[in-house]
Amino acid sequence: MNKPSLKLSPQVIGYISALPPDTKKAFNRELSKLREGGGDTHPLKNALEGYHRLRIGYHRVIYEHVSGPTIECAYAGPRETVYQTFVPPPASP
């Protein structure tokens, strides 16, 4: 079975690039685990139904499984604000 591909939004790329080197390494390690089907993940509820979160220490990545074997990482941020600042894009008609 093929591993899913990871697609990182510009926001996630920018967030990771601003982190210190050790934290960047942790992000790379945990994103690799996610691609393998692992990691500290949890489905989200209510307004974020359909999304999941990946825990990376103090940080969270909000992601979803999209068409085909693709995981789209939509947003990253600190745990205490990530769920309030992420705004899902409108659903396609």
PANU-272860 format. One record per atom (N, C-alpha, C, O): residue number from 1; residue in one letter; atom name; x, y, z. Coordinates in nm, 3 decimals, padded with zeros to 5 digits. Example, Ala and Ser with C-alpha at 12.3 -4.5 7.8 and 13.67 -1.06 7.14 Angstrom:
// residues 2
> nr,rest,atom,u,v,w
> 1,A,N,01.319,-00.569,00.780;
> 1,A,CA,01.230,-00.450,00.780;
> 1,A,C,01.320,-00.330,00.780;
> 1,A,O,01.424,-00.332,00.846;
> 2,S,N,01.285,-00.225,00.708;
> 2,S,CA,01.367,-00.106,00.714;
> 2,S,C,01.290,00.003,00.787;
> 2,S,O,01.341,00.114,00.804;
//
This chain:
// residues 93
> nr,rest,atom,u,v,w
> 1,M,N,00.084,-00.119,00.000;
> 1,M,CA,00.000,00.000,00.000;
> 1,M,C,00.089,00.125,00.000;
> 1,M,O,00.188,00.131,00.073;
> 2,N,N,00.053,00.223,-00.081;
> 2,N,CA,00.130,00.347,-00.089;
> 2,N,C,00.101,00.436,00.030;
> 2,N,O,-00.012,00.441,00.080;
> 3,K,N,00.204,00.507,00.073;
> 3,K,CA,00.187,00.604,00.180;
> 3,K,C,00.114,00.725,00.125;
> 3,K,O,00.133,00.763,00.010;
> 4,P,N,00.030,00.786,00.207;
> 4,P,CA,-00.034,00.909,00.161;
> 4,P,C,00.069,01.020,00.142;
> 4,P,O,00.173,01.021,00.208;
> 5,S,N,00.038,01.112,00.055;
> 5,S,CA,00.125,01.229,00.041;
> 5,S,C,00.078,01.335,00.140;
> 5,S,O,-00.038,01.339,00.178;
> 6,L,N,00.170,01.420,00.179;
> 6,L,CA,00.137,01.532,00.268;
> 6,L,C,00.141,01.660,00.188;
> 6,L,O,00.234,01.686,00.113;
> 7,K,N,00.038,01.739,00.205;
> 7,K,CA,00.033,01.871,00.143;
> 7,K,C,00.025,01.972,00.257;
> 7,K,O,-00.068,01.969,00.337;
> 8,L,N,00.123,02.062,00.264;
> 8,L,CA,00.128,02.162,00.369;
> 8,L,C,00.081,02.295,00.313;
> 8,L,O,00.127,02.340,00.208;
> 9,S,N,-00.012,02.359,00.384;
> 9,S,CA,-00.059,02.491,00.342;
> 9,S,C,00.054,02.593,00.360;
> 9,S,O,00.148,02.569,00.436;
> 10,P,N,00.046,02.707,00.291;
> 10,P,CA,00.146,02.812,00.313;
> 10,P,C,00.155,02.856,00.459;
> 10,P,O,00.263,02.889,00.507;
> 11,Q,N,00.043,02.856,00.530;
> 11,Q,CA,00.044,02.894,00.671;
> 11,Q,C,00.127,02.795,00.752;
> 11,Q,O,00.207,02.837,00.837;
> 12,V,N,00.111,02.664,00.727;
> 12,V,CA,00.186,02.562,00.800;
> 12,V,C,00.335,02.574,00.768;
> 12,V,O,00.418,02.566,00.859;
> 13,I,N,00.369,02.593,00.643;
> 13,I,CA,00.509,02.609,00.603;
> 13,I,C,00.571,02.729,00.675;
> 13,I,O,00.682,02.721,00.727;
> 14,G,N,00.499,02.841,00.676;
> 14,G,CA,00.548,02.960,00.744;
> 14,G,C,00.563,02.940,00.893;
> 14,G,O,00.661,02.986,00.953;
> 15,Y,N,00.467,02.873,00.954;
> 15,Y,CA,00.473,02.848,01.098;
> 15,Y,C,00.595,02.764,01.132;
> 15,Y,O,00.670,02.797,01.224;
> 16,I,N,00.616,02.656,01.057;
> 16,I,CA,00.729,02.567,01.084;
> 16,I,C,00.861,02.640,01.061;
> 16,I,O,00.955,02.625,01.139;
> 17,S,N,00.869,02.720,00.955;
> 17,S,CA,00.995,02.788,00.924;
> 17,S,C,01.037,02.888,01.032;
> 17,S,O,01.155,02.920,01.043;
> 18,A,N,00.941,02.937,01.110;
> 18,A,CA,00.971,03.034,01.216;
> 18,A,C,01.012,02.967,01.348;
> 18,A,O,01.044,03.036,01.444;
> 19,L,N,01.009,02.835,01.352;
> 19,L,CA,01.040,02.763,01.476;
> 19,L,C,01.189,02.740,01.493;
> 19,L,O,01.264,02.742,01.395;
> 20,P,N,01.233,02.719,01.617;
> 20,P,CA,01.375,02.685,01.640;
> 20,P,C,01.409,02.548,01.580;
> 20,P,O,01.319,02.466,01.560;
> 21,P,N,01.537,02.523,01.551;
> 21,P,CA,01.577,02.398,01.485;
> 21,P,C,01.528,02.270,01.551;
> 21,P,O,01.482,02.179,01.481;
> 22,D,N,01.535,02.259,01.683;
> 22,D,CA,01.490,02.136,01.750;
> 22,D,C,01.341,02.113,01.730;
> 22,D,O,01.297,01.999,01.713;
> 23,T,N,01.263,02.219,01.731;
> 23,T,CA,01.119,02.206,01.711;
> 23,T,C,01.087,02.171,01.566;
> 23,T,O,00.995,02.094,01.540;
> 24,K,N,01.163,02.226,01.472;
> 24,K,CA,01.146,02.189,01.331;
> 24,K,C,01.170,02.040,01.313;
> 24,K,O,01.097,01.973,01.240;
> 25,K,N,01.274,01.987,01.379;
> 25,K,CA,01.303,01.844,01.371;
> 25,K,C,01.186,01.762,01.427;
> 25,K,O,01.150,01.659,01.371;
> 26,A,N,01.128,01.809,01.537;
> 26,A,CA,01.012,01.739,01.595;
> 26,A,C,00.895,01.741,01.497;
> 26,A,O,00.826,01.640,01.482;
> 27,F,N,00.871,01.854,01.431;
> 27,F,CA,00.765,01.863,01.332;
> 27,F,C,00.789,01.763,01.219;
> 27,F,O,00.698,01.690,01.179;
> 28,N,N,00.911,01.760,01.166;
> 28,N,CA,00.943,01.666,01.058;
> 28,N,C,00.921,01.523,01.101;
> 28,N,O,00.866,01.443,01.025;
> 29,R,N,00.964,01.490,01.221;
> 29,R,CA,00.948,01.354,01.273;
> 29,R,C,00.800,01.317,01.287;
> 29,R,O,00.759,01.209,01.245;
> 30,E,N,00.720,01.407,01.344;
> 30,E,CA,00.578,01.378,01.366;
> 30,E,C,00.499,01.378,01.236;
> 30,E,O,00.405,01.300,01.221;
> 31,L,N,00.535,01.465,01.142;
> 31,L,CA,00.467,01.463,01.012;
> 31,L,C,00.499,01.333,00.938;
> 31,L,O,00.413,01.280,00.867;
> 32,S,N,00.620,01.282,00.953;
> 32,S,CA,00.655,01.152,00.894;
> 32,S,C,00.573,01.040,00.956;
> 32,S,O,00.525,00.951,00.886;
> 33,K,N,00.556,01.045,01.089;
> 33,K,CA,00.472,00.946,01.157;
> 33,K,C,00.328,00.953,01.107;
> 33,K,O,00.264,00.850,01.085;
> 34,L,N,00.278,01.075,01.088;
> 34,L,CA,00.141,01.092,01.037;
> 34,L,C,00.128,01.026,00.901;
> 34,L,O,00.030,00.957,00.874;
> 35,R,N,00.226,01.047,00.817;
> 35,R,CA,00.224,00.987,00.683;
> 35,R,C,00.226,00.835,00.689;
> 35,R,O,00.173,00.767,00.600;
> 36,E,N,00.287,00.781,00.794;
> 36,E,CA,00.294,00.635,00.814;
> 36,E,C,00.167,00.580,00.881;
> 36,E,O,00.153,00.459,00.896;
> 37,G,N,00.076,00.669,00.921;
> 37,G,CA,-00.045,00.625,00.988;
> 37,G,C,-00.038,00.635,01.139;
> 37,G,O,-00.126,00.585,01.208;
> 38,G,N,00.066,00.700,01.191;
> 38,G,CA,00.083,00.712,01.336;
> 38,G,C,00.075,00.856,01.382;
> 38,G,O,00.019,00.942,01.314;
> 39,G,N,00.131,00.880,01.498;
> 39,G,CA,00.131,01.013,01.557;
> 39,G,C,00.019,01.028,01.658;
> 39,G,O,-00.074,00.947,01.663;
> 40,D,N,00.030,01.131,01.739;
> 40,D,CA,-00.072,01.161,01.841;
> 40,D,C,-00.182,01.241,01.773;
> 40,D,O,-00.178,01.364,01.769;
> 41,T,N,-00.281,01.171,01.721;
> 41,T,CA,-00.389,01.234,01.644;
> 41,T,C,-00.522,01.216,01.714;
> 41,T,O,-00.539,01.130,01.800;
> 42,H,N,-00.616,01.301,01.675;
> 42,H,CA,-00.750,01.294,01.734;
> 42,H,C,-00.847,01.364,01.638;
> 42,H,O,-00.816,01.472,01.587;
> 43,P,N,-00.965,01.304,01.613;
> 43,P,CA,-01.063,01.373,01.529;
> 43,P,C,-01.123,01.492,01.604;
> 43,P,O,-01.141,01.487,01.726;
> 44,L,N,-01.154,01.597,01.531;
> 44,L,CA,-01.213,01.717,01.591;
> 44,L,C,-01.364,01.713,01.575;
> 44,L,O,-01.417,01.638,01.493;
> 45,K,N,-01.433,01.794,01.655;
> 45,K,CA,-01.580,01.793,01.659;
> 45,K,C,-01.635,01.931,01.631;
> 45,K,O,-01.562,02.028,01.613;
> 46,N,N,-01.767,01.937,01.628;
> 46,N,CA,-01.842,02.061,01.612;
> 46,N,C,-01.804,02.134,01.484;
> 46,N,O,-01.811,02.075,01.376;
> 47,A,N,-01.763,02.260,01.493;
> 47,A,CA,-01.734,02.340,01.374;
> 47,A,C,-01.617,02.285,01.294;
> 47,A,O,-01.602,02.317,01.176;
> 48,L,N,-01.533,02.203,01.357;
> 48,L,CA,-01.416,02.147,01.288;
> 48,L,C,-01.434,02.000,01.253;
> 48,L,O,-01.336,01.928,01.230;
> 49,E,N,-01.558,01.955,01.250;
> 49,E,CA,-01.590,01.817,01.212;
> 49,E,C,-01.528,01.785,01.075;
> 49,E,O,-01.537,01.866,00.982;
> 50,G,N,-01.465,01.670,01.064;
> 50,G,CA,-01.399,01.630,00.940;
> 50,G,C,-01.249,01.656,00.943;
> 50,G,O,-01.175,01.602,00.861;
> 51,Y,N,-01.205,01.737,01.037;
> 51,Y,CA,-01.062,01.763,01.054;
> 51,Y,C,-01.011,01.680,01.171;
> 51,Y,O,-01.087,01.631,01.253;
> 52,H,N,-00.879,01.667,01.176;
> 52,H,CA,-00.810,01.599,01.284;
> 52,H,C,-00.700,01.692,01.333;
> 52,H,O,-00.664,01.789,01.267;
> 53,R,N,-00.647,01.660,01.451;
> 53,R,CA,-00.533,01.735,01.500;
> 53,R,C,-00.418,01.639,01.524;
> 53,R,O,-00.436,01.525,01.565;
> 54,L,N,-00.298,01.690,01.498;
> 54,L,CA,-00.175,01.621,01.528;
> 54,L,C,-00.107,01.699,01.639;
> 54,L,O,-00.080,01.819,01.625;
> 55,R,N,-00.079,01.633,01.749;
> 55,R,CA,-00.012,01.698,01.862;
> 55,R,C,00.138,01.684,01.846;
> 55,R,O,00.191,01.575,01.826;
> 56,I,N,00.207,01.798,01.854;
> 56,I,CA,00.353,01.800,01.851;
> 56,I,C,00.395,01.885,01.970;
> 56,I,O,00.422,02.005,01.955;
> 57,G,N,00.400,01.823,02.086;
> 57,G,CA,00.431,01.895,02.210;
> 57,G,C,00.330,02.005,02.235;
> 57,G,O,00.210,01.979,02.246;
> 58,Y,N,00.378,02.127,02.243;
> 58,Y,CA,00.297,02.245,02.268;
> 58,Y,C,00.219,02.290,02.144;
> 58,Y,O,00.129,02.374,02.155;
> 59,H,N,00.251,02.236,02.029;
> 59,H,CA,00.194,02.278,01.900;
> 59,H,C,00.089,02.178,01.850;
> 59,H,O,00.089,02.060,01.888;
> 60,R,N,00.002,02.227,01.764;
> 60,R,CA,-00.099,02.143,01.700;
> 60,R,C,-00.100,02.172,01.550;
> 60,R,O,-00.080,02.285,01.507;
> 61,V,N,-00.125,02.066,01.472;
> 61,V,CA,-00.147,02.080,01.329;
> 61,V,C,-00.287,02.030,01.302;
> 61,V,O,-00.323,01.918,01.341;
> 62,I,N,-00.368,02.111,01.235;
> 62,I,CA,-00.502,02.071,01.196;
> 62,I,C,-00.493,02.021,01.052;
> 62,I,O,-00.442,02.090,00.964;
> 63,Y,N,-00.543,01.899,01.030;
> 63,Y,CA,-00.532,01.839,00.897;
> 63,Y,C,-00.660,01.766,00.863;
> 63,Y,O,-00.745,01.741,00.948;
> 64,E,N,-00.670,01.731,00.733;
> 64,E,CA,-00.782,01.650,00.688;
> 64,E,C,-00.734,01.554,00.580;
> 64,E,O,-00.633,01.579,00.513;
> 65,H,N,-00.807,01.446,00.564;
> 65,H,CA,-00.782,01.352,00.456;
> 65,H,C,-00.863,01.402,00.337;
> 65,H,O,-00.985,01.418,00.347;
> 66,V,N,-00.796,01.426,00.226;
> 66,V,CA,-00.863,01.475,00.106;
> 66,V,C,-00.858,01.369,-00.002;
> 66,V,O,-00.809,01.259,00.022;
> 67,S,N,-00.908,01.401,-00.120;
> 67,S,CA,-00.921,01.303,-00.227;
> 67,S,C,-00.792,01.225,-00.252;
> 67,S,O,-00.682,01.279,-00.249;
> 68,G,N,-00.811,01.097,-00.275;
> 68,G,CA,-00.697,01.010,-00.296;
> 68,G,C,-00.620,00.994,-00.167;
> 68,G,O,-00.669,01.026,-00.059;
> 69,P,N,-00.500,00.944,-00.177;
> 69,P,CA,-00.420,00.924,-00.056;
> 69,P,C,-00.342,01.050,-00.019;
> 69,P,O,-00.219,01.051,-00.020;
> 70,T,N,-00.414,01.156,00.013;
> 70,T,CA,-00.350,01.283,00.046;
> 70,T,C,-00.398,01.332,00.182;
> 70,T,O,-00.517,01.332,00.211;
> 71,I,N,-00.303,01.375,00.263;
> 71,I,CA,-00.334,01.439,00.390;
> 71,I,C,-00.296,01.586,00.373;
> 71,I,O,-00.182,01.619,00.342;
> 72,E,N,-00.393,01.673,00.392;
> 72,E,CA,-00.370,01.816,00.377;
> 72,E,C,-00.361,01.882,00.514;
> 72,E,O,-00.460,01.888,00.587;
> 73,C,N,-00.243,01.930,00.547;
> 73,C,CA,-00.222,02.002,00.672;
> 73,C,C,-00.262,02.147,00.649;
> 73,C,O,-00.194,02.220,00.576;
> 74,A,N,-00.371,02.188,00.709;
> 74,A,CA,-00.431,02.317,00.679;
> 74,A,C,-00.382,02.429,00.768;
> 74,A,O,-00.373,02.544,00.723;
> 75,Y,N,-00.349,02.399,00.894;
> 75,Y,CA,-00.317,02.507,00.988;
> 75,Y,C,-00.233,02.452,01.101;
> 75,Y,O,-00.250,02.338,01.143;
> 76,A,N,-00.141,02.535,01.151;
> 76,A,CA,-00.058,02.498,01.266;
> 76,A,C,-00.049,02.616,01.360;
> 76,A,O,-00.051,02.731,01.318;
> 77,G,N,-00.039,02.586,01.489;
> 77,G,CA,-00.026,02.692,01.587;
> 77,G,C,-00.012,02.637,01.727;
> 77,G,O,-00.014,02.516,01.747;
> 78,P,N,00.003,02.727,01.824;
> 78,P,CA,00.012,02.683,01.963;
> 78,P,C,-00.122,02.627,02.011;
> 78,P,O,-00.228,02.671,01.968;
> 79,R,N,-00.115,02.532,02.099;
> 79,R,CA,-00.234,02.461,02.147;
> 79,R,C,-00.344,02.555,02.195;
> 79,R,O,-00.461,02.535,02.163;
> 80,E,N,-00.308,02.657,02.272;
> 80,E,CA,-00.413,02.738,02.334;
> 80,E,C,-00.488,02.828,02.238;
> 80,E,O,-00.593,02.881,02.274;
> 81,T,N,-00.438,02.848,02.115;
> 81,T,CA,-00.509,02.937,02.023;
> 81,T,C,-00.545,02.874,01.889;
> 81,T,O,-00.627,02.930,01.815;
> 82,V,N,-00.487,02.761,01.857;
> 82,V,CA,-00.503,02.706,01.721;
> 82,V,C,-00.649,02.681,01.684;
> 82,V,O,-00.688,02.704,01.570;
> 83,Y,N,-00.729,02.635,01.778;
> 83,Y,CA,-00.868,02.601,01.745;
> 83,Y,C,-00.955,02.725,01.729;
> 83,Y,O,-01.058,02.720,01.662;
> 84,Q,N,-00.916,02.836,01.790;
> 84,Q,CA,-00.992,02.960,01.776;
> 84,Q,C,-00.950,03.039,01.653;
> 84,Q,O,-01.031,03.112,01.597;
> 85,T,N,-00.825,03.025,01.609;
> 85,T,CA,-00.777,03.105,01.497;
> 85,T,C,-00.792,03.037,01.362;
> 85,T,O,-00.791,03.105,01.259;
> 86,F,N,-00.807,02.905,01.359;
> 86,F,CA,-00.825,02.835,01.233;
> 86,F,C,-00.968,02.854,01.184;
> 86,F,O,-01.064,02.828,01.256;
> 87,V,N,-00.981,02.900,01.061;
> 87,V,CA,-01.111,02.915,00.999;
> 87,V,C,-01.115,02.822,00.877;
> 87,V,O,-01.044,02.845,00.779;
> 88,P,N,-01.198,02.716,00.883;
> 88,P,CA,-01.204,02.623,00.768;
> 88,P,C,-01.255,02.696,00.644;
> 88,P,O,-01.339,02.785,00.655;
> 89,P,N,-01.204,02.658,00.528;
> 89,P,CA,-01.256,02.719,00.406;
> 89,P,C,-01.401,02.677,00.385;
> 89,P,O,-01.442,02.570,00.431;
> 90,P,N,-01.480,02.759,00.314;
> 90,P,CA,-01.618,02.722,00.289;
> 90,P,C,-01.626,02.593,00.208;
> 90,P,O,-01.540,02.567,00.123;
> 91,A,N,-01.728,02.514,00.234;
> 91,A,CA,-01.748,02.390,00.162;
> 91,A,C,-01.779,02.419,00.016;
> 91,A,O,-01.847,02.516,-00.016;
> 92,S,N,-01.728,02.334,-00.072;
> 92,S,CA,-01.757,02.349,-00.215;
> 92,S,C,-01.901,02.307,-00.242;
> 92,S,O,-01.950,02.212,-00.182;
> 93,P,N,-01.968,02.378,-00.332;
> 93,P,CA,-02.109,02.340,-00.363;
> 93,P,C,-02.119,02.212,-00.441;
> 93,P,O,-02.229,02.168,-00.474;
//
